[in-house]
Amino acid sequence: MRRPPDAADPPPVILGAADAHRRGPPLRLTAPTHPHPQRIGGAIGGYLGDRHGRKPVLVAALLTMGIATVLIGMLPTYEQVGVFAPTLLVVIRCIQGLAFGAEWGSAVMMTYEHAPRTRRGLYSAIPQAGNPLGIALANIAFLLSSTLDSDWAWRLPFLASALLIVAGVVIRMKLTESPEFEAARAKGTTVRNPLLSVVREDWRNILRIIALRVVESCAYYLTATYLLSYITDRDSGDRGVALAGVVTASLLATATTVLSGALTDRVGRRTVYLVACVLAALFGFPMFLMANSGAPVLIVLIFLIGIGVVHAALTGTQAAWFAELFNTATRTSGASLGYQTAASVAGFAPFLAVLLAESFGWAGPAGLYVCIALVGLLGVLSTRETWGPGQRMARPAGQPRRPADRAGHPSR
């Protein structure tokens, strides 16, 4: 069995478009370097976000990521400059990883800390929904550009991203700083070294986040990368069906992510995450049985369930739950460090799946998927509920009692 698409690679359609044009950059060469800059970027971005504010990190990370993305579209080819081309690509991908790792914490914390108290799950899920939406749009862009018979087939989507960068910078510059961070700074409750402080005083919650996020990240990589390769190896004609499933599932996941966040505001963060982990554990073996059938409908259904439901329910819950495990002074550092460390570990899941498949056949990767879901379950059981009935019914200090409160419902 050939190795799967790398977990750190762009979506499979991007690889297909680029591989179809040998003059394009060798994207797979970047795999070993990409997950680790995310972890470093998360640590740096988290420290700066807690020390100097969420907004500056948010704007700087977007600019860095955007410029690096556009530069990929301007890279010389291997035919033009030899090994210097893939070397430049690896460097740029590392810069992207740093920016991506730095951006997440400030993005979700800005949203969480600006959101109404009783709707923080919903609002915090919106940045999370950007990931599946971006994957879907990127795949569609490369599918459309692949009809071009030149280097423009892979260059155009990267260059066109400059338009999104400009729009993003304009929007983010108009944002006000997080009110919770501003209040903490005014009271003098920020800490000199938030990264060191959270590692020393709140390391247990960092480990909990790693356990909780590993199931989400590994589940995605095993579904969207390893399983795609597995299906293609069984029958190359199914690749188009599988890619269509990934795109469709990503669009579904965009909505499911937001809806899951909204659901956590009503039933709690822990409950939604627990259900999603149980679904993942139950889905591991049926997922491969469906893939083995070769039926197009079942192949598409794999991605709709794995990405559009299970993965999206996990990501939709994470932002608010992870934020609530830390106080304002170390929130970005703690959540980012756990989140990005888990991503670094999960990046190797497809390679481990290949090794298991060589010894145990398809049951090996299926068992890995189930085991990872069980790790997530352990994470859920060891992590406190941060938005249970008590928190939902409690009124913020100074808020007058309303009729809705007297009726036994949380005020909105």
Disulfide bonds with the S-S distance in Angstrom:
none
